[in-house]
Amino acid sequence: MAVGPGTLPEFFPVAGVRLGIASAGIKKPGRKDVVVFELAPGSRVAGLFTRNQFCAAPVTLSRKHLAEKAPRYLLINTGNANAGTGKRGMDDALACCQALAQQAGVSAAEVLPFSTGVIGEPLPVQKIVSALPKALASAGDNRWAEAANGIMTTDTRPKGASAQVDLGGHTVTISGISKGAGMIRPNMATMLGFIATDALIAPDALQALASELGEQSFNRITIDGDTSTNDACTLIASGQYGGPEITLESPHLPLLRDALRDIYLDLAHAIVRDGEGATKFVTIHVSGAAVQQEALDVAYAVAHSPLVKTALFASDPNWGRILAAVGRAGVADLDVNALEIHLGDVCLVRDGGRADDYSEERGQAVMDQEEITIAINLKRGDTSETVWTCDFSHDYVTINADYRS
């Protein structure tokens, strides 16, 4: 169950980036569960990783390798998170990197590992290593759609985005894939995101873009309030587009940033639309905040409320649940008589209570829609923030109750 059509785009190949896919049978025999990114020499990579202090071994190792060498390969496996596995987990992640490095003729530090799946179980190293020759042999520049399928776990559909933009007479290509459906909470979530462009981007500009765009997209989505041990998002710049290097001072940077932002948002929104058991795609927009944090506190209080989320699933315009969530968000000296809350184009709350022109019929008409906006104006300042979430359905409980079976 998911919201919207969810069809993959026509992917534009990114010069300098090749993808290979293979089956290691980690969790299900025959399932494509190993993906390898091969990057041209000179490619640059910036990363954004989970803030969960119990981060998985591949997260720790990827951070270390990023600080040591320019990556040439990314190795992704699904079906096993290699998290909560102690020293053995680090040894196993490194063993996989070493195996790929040996076969590809690079150093282990030039391989970034990524894992997603069940926490607390040893990584099946031999299965992954055995699948590497086939993954490398299958590498091509037009395998984005297959890779999108290959990184899925509880996702019901693959997620991808692709675009081209003209920068000073040179065509820049951007393609990306993501996965994630549950244990999704900003900072980041149990998600993986891989965005690649053939633009030549200076290292400091690349990291600035990765941090800024990740914060505005993947760090503004939430399914269930859980921050995973494994999430990671990488921005790859192969430098093959034929134009000059794009720096923080480049006149082309704003246009490139906008194009990348669209890709990041598409991939992040696709995760929410495919949230485990989701039937609603919900935008929560908080305006009129005095500072950014109070806008986020209010947005997340609403987004994480089980009562709000179950009302959304039931298409029940129980606006009191939204009001209560706003009230407990912890905003100091909140003037409840000044703020307004809208459901779509219908005002729910004004002057401290139900808006005079509100009717259950108008509220119901909005709640019956698949895509819903909840807008909250605190009327305290000029700061605004937007968070995207989904509802809680019976299927969410079923999926997570049966996850390890």
Secondary structure, DSSP 8 states (H G I E B T S, - for coil): --SS----------TTEEEEEE---SSSTT---EEEEEE-TT-EEEEEE---TT--HHHHHHHHHHHHS---EEEEEEEE---S-HHHHHHHHHHHHHHHHHHHTS-GGGEEEEEEEESSS---HHHHHHHHHHHHHT-BTT-HHHHHHHT-SS-SS-EEEEEEEEETTEEEEEEEEEE-SSS--SSS-S-EEEEEE-S-B-HHHHHHHHHHHHHHTGGGB-SSS---SS-EEEEEE---SSS--B-TT-TTHHHHHHHHHHHHHHHHHHHHHT-TT---EEEEEEEEESSHHHHHHHHHHHHT-HHHHHHHHTT---HHHHHHHHHTS--TT--TTT-EEEETTEEEEETTEE-TT--HHHHHHHHTSSEEEEEEE--SSSEEEEEEEE---HHHHHHHHSTT-
